[in-house]
Amino acid sequence: MKLGKTAWVFLAIGFFVVVGAGLIMAYYENEQEQIRLQQELSLTQETLTKYSPKELSSRQEEVENRLAGAESELEAAKANLRQSIESIEVTDTIFDAAATSNVKILRIRSLGTPIDTVVQELTLTVLSLSVKVEGDISDLVNFVVELNGKFPSGAIESVEIIVPVAVEGEEEEEELTPSADILLSIHTYEDD
């Protein structure tokens, strides 16, 4: 079978129409894909501008500072709790020494919050106390010796024993009992 010129023309036009339609369809799909990608790019750029690297860095720094502050507060709270426990233990030990020495405690007073001091590259916590007791002079001396033994890491800074003297002419309704004022520093070390 032989095709005539007209058939060849129609066949060529049909071929070009199909190829042209395919190219138009591909172009249209490409155009649609390009529009979709542009929209995604716009959304991504908008998100990136919302959270700039500088802002993210600033937020990270802020969160790290808050975390450091919280950790610092936690450490301070632990230190206060440890010092309170140490103060309670010290007070109990002083009362034990008083019972052993047969003296009466009139007052135990802290001379401020415990402070840290460095001695030969070791950080020690120093708790300073003032203790006032009354009893016989020999019992007061025994109490000071007992305190010295109970706190081997402590130092008795001063002891003032007061012996009241009866004045003539005054009625002796109340018993005159010797007393002692003691300044005591207790050193503690807590290994990390």
Buried (B, 14 or more C-beta within 10 A) or exposed (E): EEEEEEEEEEEEEEEEEEEEEEEEEEEEEEEEEEEEEEEEEEEEEEEEEEEEEEEEEEEEEEEEEEEEEEEEEEEEEEBEEBBEEBBEEBBEBBEEBBEBBEBEBEEBEBEEEBEEEEEEEEEBBBBBBBBBBBBEEEBBBBBBEBBBEBBEEBEBEEBEBEEEEEEEEEEEEEEEBBBBBBBBBBBBEEEE
